[in-house]
Amino acid sequence: MNRRMNRSLFMPVSQKLSIIAFAVLFSFLGICTASAQDDKLNQFSFEDVPTEDVRPPYFAVAGGFTTTWLFTNLTDLNGFTNGIVGGNYTSPLLMFGGEGFAAIGFIPNLRVGIMGATSFNLLQNEAKTRRTEFTLSLTGIGIDYAITPVKGFSIIPGVVGGLGVSNIEITQTSGSQAFTQITTPSATNYMRRLRSNFTYVQPRLNIEYAFTSFSMLRVNAGYNLSFMGDWQADNAAPVTGVPAGINATGLSIQAGLFVGLFNN
């Protein structure tokens, strides 16, 4: 009976020692594992986690003033006006105007705008009895796509197209005239006007810098392609034989200052 009691007492003690041994072993392994993880955690840096630099889409709502230099060929025009006033127009033509635009949200980085520009040019003879005026006006709609490599700086290719008007006005005055003779044809006092409506398209590249969230500077270059319509004299009579070189085709350089809202 004593043997049975000793065996019954010995067995629980053995089990307890085994449990304690396994517990110590697992504790030791847990400490080693935790120590290794701590070493890796100390070596970890959030800077090592790759992050994606996501820039918001281009946004702008603005309007401003533009100055454009149009390098069109004036040889045919000067061949016509030189014999009248003894002078020549010079290229480039200086055009003043404005433009307004807005980015449309449903197509990222795309913007649309409207623009207009006019050039007025005058020549007179020395006696100031004869003069010619050459005016050129453009209105159009532009579509551009903005690329913003760095904050505030944008490279914006696009195209603008629309309608234009070209006017050539010739006047001659030799002195005063009585009111009752205004409608009487005169060889020494007269005015003639030639006019052509045309369409145009201009691929262009804008370089823009928004130096604040409310203001932006622009320079651009483009090439204006004009498609002249029929010429009329005094807004009525068709005119034939007008040289094809009298047009609005040529290289265009522009500078502008705009105010509005910019997020780039």
C-alpha positions in Angstrom: 0.0 0.0 0.0 2.9 2.3 0.7 4.2 1.6 -2.8 0.9 2.7 -4.3 0.9 5.9 -2.2 4.5 6.7 -3.2 3.7 6.1 -6.8 0.6 8.2 -6.6 2.6 11.0 -5.0 5.5 10.7 -7.4 3.5 10.9 -10.6 2.0 14.3 -9.9 5.4 15.7 -9.0 6.9 14.4 -12.2 4.0 16.0 -14.2 4.5 19.2 -12.4 8.2 19.2 -13.1 7.5 18.5 -16.8 5.0 21.4 -17.0 7.5 23.7 -15.3 10.3 22.7 -17.7 8.1 23.2 -20.7 6.9 26.6 -19.4 10.5 27.7 -18.8 11.5 26.5 -22.3 8.6 28.4 -24.0 9.3 31.5 -21.9 12.9 31.4 -23.1 11.8 31.0 -26.7 9.3 33.8 -26.3 11.9 36.2 -24.9 14.3 35.4 -27.7 11.6 35.9 -30.3 10.5 39.2 -28.7 14.1 40.4 -28.6 14.6 39.7 -32.3 11.3 41.5 -33.1 12.4 44.5 -31.0 15.7 44.6 -33.0 13.8 44.7 -36.3 11.4 47.3 -35.0 14.3 49.5 -34.0 15.6 49.2 -37.5 12.2 50.0 -39.0 11.6 53.6 -40.2 8.4 55.0 -41.6 10.6 56.8 -44.2 11.3 53.3 -45.6 7.6 52.8 -46.5 7.0 53.7 -50.1 4.5 56.4 -50.5 2.8 57.6 -53.7 2.9 61.4 -54.3 -0.7 62.1 -55.5 -1.2 65.6 -56.8 -4.7 67.0 -57.1 -6.0 67.7 -60.6 -5.2 71.1 -62.2 -7.8 73.7 -61.3 -8.1 77.3 -62.4 -10.8 79.8 -62.9 -9.3 83.1 -64.2 -9.4 85.9 -66.7 -6.8 88.5 -67.8 -5.2 90.7 -70.4 -3.0 89.5 -73.2 -0.5 91.0 -75.7 0.1 89.1 -78.9 2.7 89.5 -81.6 1.5 88.0 -84.9 4.3 87.5 -87.4 2.2 87.5 -90.6 3.4 88.2 -94.1 2.5 91.8 -95.1 4.1 91.9 -98.6 0.9 91.8 -100.6 -0.8 94.3 -98.3 2.1 96.7 -98.5 2.1 96.4 -102.2 -1.5 97.7 -102.2 -1.2 100.4 -99.6 2.3 101.8 -100.5 1.0 103.3 -103.7 -1.7 105.2 -101.7 0.2 106.6 -98.7 3.9 105.8 -99.6 4.4 103.7 -96.5 4.5 100.1 -95.3 3.0 98.2 -92.4 5.5 96.2 -90.3 5.4 92.7 -88.9 4.7 91.6 -86.3 1.3 93.0 -85.8 0.6 94.0 -82.2 -2.7 92.7 -80.8 -4.3 93.5 -77.5 -7.0 91.4 -76.0 -8.1 89.2 -73.2 -9.0 85.6 -72.2 -11.0 83.8 -69.6 -10.9 80.1 -68.8 -11.9 77.5 -66.3 -10.9 73.9 -65.7 -13.8 71.5 -66.2 -14.0 69.0 -63.3 -15.2 65.9 -65.0 -12.1 65.6 -67.2 -9.0 66.1 -65.0 -6.5 68.8 -66.1 -8.7 69.9 -69.1 -9.8 73.5 -69.4 -11.8 75.6 -71.8 -11.8 79.3 -72.4 -12.8 82.1 -74.7 -10.5 84.8 -76.1 -10.4 87.9 -78.2 -7.7 90.2 -79.6 -7.6 93.2 -82.0 -4.8 94.9 -83.9 -5.2 98.5 -85.2 -2.6 99.8 -87.7 -2.5 103.3 -89.4 -0.5 104.8 -92.2 -0.7 108.4 -93.5 1.1 110.3 -96.3 3.2 113.3 -95.3 0.4 115.8 -96.1 -2.0 113.7 -94.1 -4.5 113.9 -96.9 -4.5 110.1 -97.4 -4.6 107.3 -94.9 -5.1 103.6 -94.7 -6.2 101.7 -91.7 -5.7 97.9 -91.3 -7.5 96.2 -88.5 -7.5 92.5 -87.6 -9.8 91.0 -85.0 -9.9 87.4 -83.6 -12.4 85.7 -81.3 -12.3 82.1 -80.4 -12.7 79.2 -78.0 -9.7 77.4 -76.6 -9.2 73.8 -75.3 -6.0 73.1 -73.3 -4.6 70.3 -71.2 -2.5 71.2 -68.2 0.7 69.3 -67.1 2.0 70.5 -63.7 5.5 69.1 -63.0 6.0 71.3 -59.9 3.7 73.4 -57.8 2.8 76.6 -59.5 4.4 75.8 -62.8 2.3 74.5 -65.7 3.0 73.3 -69.3 -0.2 73.6 -71.2 -0.5 72.5 -74.8 -3.8 73.3 -76.6 -5.6 74.7 -79.5 -7.8 77.8 -80.1 -10.0 78.4 -83.0 -12.8 80.7 -84.1 -13.8 83.6 -86.3 -11.9 86.7 -87.5 -12.4 89.9 -89.3 -10.0 91.8 -91.5 -10.7 95.4 -92.6 -8.7 97.7 -94.9 -10.0 101.3 -95.0 -8.8 104.0 -97.4 -9.6 107.6 -97.0 -8.7 110.8 -98.9 -9.6 114.3 -97.9 -8.6 117.5 -99.7 -10.3 120.0 -97.5 -13.7 120.9 -96.0 -16.9 119.9 -97.6 -20.4 121.3 -97.4 -23.0 119.2 -95.7 -25.2 119.2 -98.8 -22.4 117.7 -100.8 -21.6 114.8 -98.5 -23.6 112.4 -100.7 -22.1 113.7 -104.0 -19.4 111.5 -105.4 -16.0 113.3 -105.2 -12.6 112.4 -106.7 -10.8 114.2 -103.9 -12.9 113.3 -100.9 -13.8 109.6 -100.5 -13.6 106.6 -98.2 -13.5 102.9 -99.3 -13.6 99.9 -97.0 -12.6 96.3 -97.8 -13.7 93.5 -95.5 -13.3 89.8 -95.1 -14.6 87.4 -92.5 -12.6 84.3 -92.0 -12.1 81.3 -89.7 -8.8 80.3 -88.0 -7.2 77.6 -85.9 -4.1 78.0 -83.8 -2.2 75.1 -82.1 -0.3 76.6 -79.2 1.8 75.9 -76.1 1.4 77.9 -72.9 4.0 78.2 -70.2 2.3 79.5 -67.0 3.5 80.3 -63.5 1.0 81.0 -60.7 3.1 83.1 -58.4 0.2 83.3 -55.9 -3.1 81.4 -55.5 -4.8 84.4 -57.2 -2.4 85.5 -60.0 -0.6 84.0 -62.9 1.9 84.9 -65.7 1.8 83.4 -69.1 3.9 83.2 -72.2 2.9 81.1 -75.2 3.8 80.4 -78.8 1.6 79.1 -81.5 1.0 79.2 -85.3 -2.1 80.8 -86.6 -3.7 79.3 -89.7 -6.4 81.5 -91.3 -8.9 80.6 -94.0 -10.0 83.8 -95.6 -13.6 84.3 -96.8 -14.8 86.5 -99.7 -13.9 90.2 -99.7 -16.5 92.9 -99.9 -16.2 96.6 -100.7 -18.2 99.0 -98.5 -19.9 96.0 -96.9 -21.8 95.2 -100.1 -20.0 94.8 -103.4 -18.0 91.6 -103.9 -14.3 92.2 -104.6 -12.3 89.7 -106.8 -8.6 89.4 -107.3 -7.6 90.1 -103.7 -4.1 88.6 -103.2 -4.1 85.4 -101.2 -1.2 86.8 -99.1 -3.5 89.2 -97.4 -4.4 87.0 -94.5 -3.9 86.3 -90.8 -1.5 83.3 -91.0 1.7 83.3 -89.1 3.7 82.6 -86.0 2.1 84.0 -82.8 3.9 84.9 -79.5 1.8 86.0 -76.5 2.3 87.3 -72.9 -0.4 87.7 -70.4 -1.3 88.5 -66.8 -4.3 86.7 -65.2 -6.1 86.9 -61.9 -8.5 84.3 -60.4 -8.2 81.0 -58.5 -5.3 78.6 -59.0 -4.5 75.4 -57.1 -1.4 74.3 -58.9 
